[in-house]
Amino acid sequence: MQTSAVQKEYDFVIVGSGLGGLACANILAMEGYSVVVLEKNHQIGGHLQVYSRDKSIYDTGVHYVGGLDKGENLHQFFKYLGILDKLKLKRLDNDRFDVIRFGDGCEYAYAQGIEHFEEQLISYFPEEAAAIRTYCAKLVETCSKFPLYNLETSGESYLADESVLALNAFDYIASLTNNIRLRNVLAGSNLLYAGVKHKTPFYVHALIMKSYLTGAYKFIDGGSQIAIQLSRSLRQHGGQIFKYKKVVAANYDDKGRITEVVCENGETFRGKEFISNVHPVVTIDIFGQERFLSIYKNRVQALEDSISTFLVHVSFHDNTFEYLNYNIYQHHLDDVWGGIDYDKPTWPQTYFICTPYISKKGKYADSMSIMTYMNASETEEWAGTFSTVAEPGKRNEAYEQFKKEREAKVIAKLESVFPGISGMIKAVHSASPLTFRDYIGNRNGTMYGIMKDSSSPLRTRINTRTKIPNLHLTGQNVSLHGILGVTVSAFVTCFSFIDKEQLIQKVKNA
Ligand SMILES: Cc1cc2nc3c(=O)[nH]c(=O)nc-3n(C[C@H](O)[C@H](O)[C@H](O)COP(=O)(O)OP(=O)(O)OC[C@H]3O[C@@H](n4cnc5c(N)ncnc54)[C@H](O)[C@@H]3O)c2cc1C
């Protein structure tokens, strides 16, 4: 980096190039602000990063997205950001984009479109038609209370009705029916939000479920294209992105405003406003513990993160395993909320299966991703090690052995879903909680960041504004995780600088 760029004062300095950082950067650059994004890794995108081994491309934190049918929320947000027509997308099967599968081999397919979904569920559980209709109506009603989700800035809002945030997902679904299988089917994709029985609010379930019902798509040849397209778009609007820039501290003026951030290599970036796309706890460390009120710091530091994951990627021998244009949520327990609270000997009881769509492979799958739950405590022994491409480090043989054992357990379980699959596998790779911790820069490899809790909804809410007058937050810890949730968070962050009504009108007009 040249001296001249170091001395430039940007309107916005954004720490982290996850989706939240890149989306904010684009929104602000499109409004004419000068913006720089600083990323610690060799690759931009955070969870949007992919990696390749033996000529196969593996997604790390995005397997499919919802809300992409014409006119739906994410479709419109991506259109406004100028990337929609540049993304290579594959719509999942209309009659089965997700399949909820149980240990007894029974499968229940989710269909796209709320009415289609409802009718198909009723065909599985005709005697439960009333409960299913009530559930679908509640999904729609709950989502209608989140104006931005519906590209609105006013109207009936969850803010005026705290009961929306306090309704628990498990309790609400259980209140609809005594049919345990139906309860499990309705919450069967709860790995999407790492659902915890007495904590996950129904609104989290509803916002995510409804988004997938309104257009579920995979990214052809990998999800990193979102980050690539956003970075191209940003550069076209004059924004800059620098990789290998790990922000470690900030300098302040005598009014308590940040003047510049300091990178690990000593470089500094001056700015008027600063946005952190990094986990709030890490943000507090970077910007100085002493700069935050104890009450805020203590609350944020005490918040529980969602569990981490052990993500297994297998590649297949040519033309052996047929591509699945849907995902599977496999539950070996008759309680879809139970797999997160696992016993080591029976792990994994719950996992997500998907085959990425690789254009040159056509009918056959190139690889499969299997996402399981894993507590960070399982990799505690190696917590003192660190390894990324940008900061290479070594973990010992015991760690490699741990990973191999866990991979073998996952593949053994997978055999019960796809008998004979082991013989089709060419290579196996995996990412542990430590991989996610190091690449994303959070405390413990959490999948979705701070966990929302229906019993204390306000305590688990993170505001985009902080007590430091020119420090703002964005990303999955703000509104909601996931591609849609983080995109919405970016808009919420930017409302501090751009008129809300005008901005959302632009999104609608895009
Ligand atoms: C296994 C897994 C599967 C998922 N699958 C899906 C899915 O199929 N669909 C979906 O919608 N969502 C999915 N998600 C969730 C989704 O990927 C995330 O919610 C979202 O991408 C998070 O974006 P973010 O803006 O919060 O930033 P993050 O992705 O958390 O990125 C933060 C960025 O900040 C950088 N950074 C950290 N510290 C520093 C520092 N000190 N200096 C500079 N840079 C720094 C990091 O390197 C990173 O690039 C999945 C998540 C996981 C873990």
The ligand as an SDF file (V2000), in Angstrom:
LIG
                    3D

 53 58  0  0  0  0  0  0  0  0999 V2000
  -21.4250  -23.7510    7.5300 C   0  0  0  0  0  0  0  0  0  0  0  0
  -22.3230  -22.5960    7.2020 C   0  0  0  0  0  0  0  0  0  0  0  0
  -23.2610  -22.7250    6.1850 C   0  0  0  0  0  0  0  0  0  0  0  0
  -24.0940  -21.6620    5.8720 C   0  0  0  0  0  0  0  0  0  0  0  0
  -24.9920  -21.8160    4.8430 N   0  0  0  0  0  0  0  0  0  0  0  0
  -25.7830  -20.7800    4.5030 C   0  0  0  0  0  0  0  0  0  0  0  0
  -26.7000  -20.9270    3.4170 C   0  0  0  0  0  0  0  0  0  0  0  0
  -26.7620  -21.9850    2.7620 O   0  0  0  0  0  0  0  0  0  0  0  0
  -27.4910  -19.8610    3.1030 N   0  0  0  0  0  0  0  0  0  0  0  0
  -27.4440  -18.6850    3.7980 C   0  0  0  0  0  0  0  0  0  0  0  0
  -28.2040  -17.7570    3.4760 O   0  0  0  0  0  0  0  0  0  0  0  0
  -26.5720  -18.5200    4.8270 N   0  0  0  0  0  0  0  0  0  0  0  0
  -25.7450  -19.5380    5.1820 C   0  0  0  0  0  0  0  0  0  0  0  0
  -24.8550  -19.3810    6.2270 N   0  0  0  0  0  0  0  0  0  0  0  0
  -24.8150  -18.0860    6.9450 C   0  0  0  0  0  0  0  0  0  0  0  0
  -24.1260  -16.9960    6.1380 C   0  0  0  0  0  0  0  0  0  0  0  0
  -23.0330  -17.5120    5.4240 O   0  0  0  0  0  0  0  0  0  0  0  0
  -23.6360  -15.8880    7.0780 C   0  0  0  0  0  0  0  0  0  0  0  0
  -24.6890  -15.4860    7.9280 O   0  0  0  0  0  0  0  0  0  0  0  0
  -23.1290  -14.6360    6.3600 C   0  0  0  0  0  0  0  0  0  0  0  0
  -22.3510  -14.9260    5.2340 O   0  0  0  0  0  0  0  0  0  0  0  0
  -22.3370  -13.7790    7.3470 C   0  0  0  0  0  0  0  0  0  0  0  0
  -21.9520  -12.5560    6.7730 O   0  0  0  0  0  0  0  0  0  0  0  0
  -21.3130  -11.3700    7.6020 P   0  0  0  0  0  0  0  0  0  0  0  0
  -21.4940  -10.1230    6.8480 O   0  0  0  0  0  0  0  0  0  0  0  0
  -21.8170  -11.3890    9.0010 O   0  0  0  0  0  0  0  0  0  0  0  0
  -19.7400  -11.6020    7.5840 O   0  0  0  0  0  0  0  0  0  0  0  0
  -18.7480  -12.8150    7.8120 P   0  0  0  0  0  0  0  0  0  0  0  0
  -18.9710  -13.8270    6.7610 O   0  0  0  0  0  0  0  0  0  0  0  0
  -18.7720  -13.2590    9.2340 O   0  0  0  0  0  0  0  0  0  0  0  0
  -17.3610  -12.1200    7.4980 O   0  0  0  0  0  0  0  0  0  0  0  0
  -16.6440  -11.3140    8.3890 C   0  0  0  0  0  0  0  0  0  0  0  0
  -15.3870  -10.8620    7.6550 C   0  0  0  0  0  0  0  0  0  0  0  0
  -14.6030  -10.0530    8.5140 O   0  0  0  0  0  0  0  0  0  0  0  0
  -13.2330  -10.3960    8.3220 C   0  0  0  0  0  0  0  0  0  0  0  0
  -12.4860  -10.0070    9.5040 N   0  0  0  0  0  0  0  0  0  0  0  0
  -12.5940  -10.5180   10.7570 C   0  0  0  0  0  0  0  0  0  0  0  0
  -11.7360   -9.8850   11.5920 N   0  0  0  0  0  0  0  0  0  0  0  0
  -11.0810   -8.9650   10.8500 C   0  0  0  0  0  0  0  0  0  0  0  0
  -10.0880   -8.0070   11.1570 C   0  0  0  0  0  0  0  0  0  0  0  0
   -9.6020   -7.8780   12.3810 N   0  0  0  0  0  0  0  0  0  0  0  0
   -9.6300   -7.2160   10.1570 N   0  0  0  0  0  0  0  0  0  0  0  0
  -10.1110   -7.3330    8.8990 C   0  0  0  0  0  0  0  0  0  0  0  0
  -11.0530   -8.2340    8.5570 N   0  0  0  0  0  0  0  0  0  0  0  0
  -11.5380   -9.0280    9.5280 C   0  0  0  0  0  0  0  0  0  0  0  0
  -13.2790  -11.9000    8.1190 C   0  0  0  0  0  0  0  0  0  0  0  0
  -12.0980  -12.3990    7.5650 O   0  0  0  0  0  0  0  0  0  0  0  0
  -14.4940  -12.0240    7.2080 C   0  0  0  0  0  0  0  0  0  0  0  0
  -14.1450  -11.8590    5.8710 O   0  0  0  0  0  0  0  0  0  0  0  0
  -24.0080  -20.4370    6.5770 C   0  0  0  0  0  0  0  0  0  0  0  0
  -23.0540  -20.3050    7.5990 C   0  0  0  0  0  0  0  0  0  0  0  0
  -22.2350  -21.3670    7.9180 C   0  0  0  0  0  0  0  0  0  0  0  0
  -21.2260  -21.2260    9.0090 C   0  0  0  0  0  0  0  0  0  0  0  0
  1  2  1  0
  2  3  1  0
  2 52  2  0
  3  4  2  0
  4  5  1  0
  4 50  1  0
  5  6  2  0
  6  7  1  0
  6 13  1  0
  7  8  2  0
  7  9  1  0
  9 10  1  0
 10 11  2  0
 10 12  1  0
 12 13  2  0
 13 14  1  0
 14 15  1  0
 14 50  1  0
 15 16  1  0
 16 17  1  0
 16 18  1  0
 18 19  1  0
 18 20  1  0
 20 21  1  0
 20 22  1  0
 22 23  1  0
 23 24  1  0
 24 25  2  0
 24 26  1  0
 24 27  1  0
 27 28  1  0
 28 29  2  0
 28 30  1  0
 28 31  1  0
 31 32  1  0
 32 33  1  0
 33 34  1  0
 33 48  1  0
 34 35  1  0
 35 36  1  0
 35 46  1  0
 36 37  1  0
 36 45  1  0
 37 38  2  0
 38 39  1  0
 39 40  1  0
 39 45  2  0
 40 41  1  0
 40 42  2  0
 42 43  1  0
 43 44  2  0
 44 45  1  0
 46 47  1  0
 46 48  1  0
 48 49  1  0
 50 51  2  0
 51 52  1  0
 52 53  1  0
M  END
$$$$
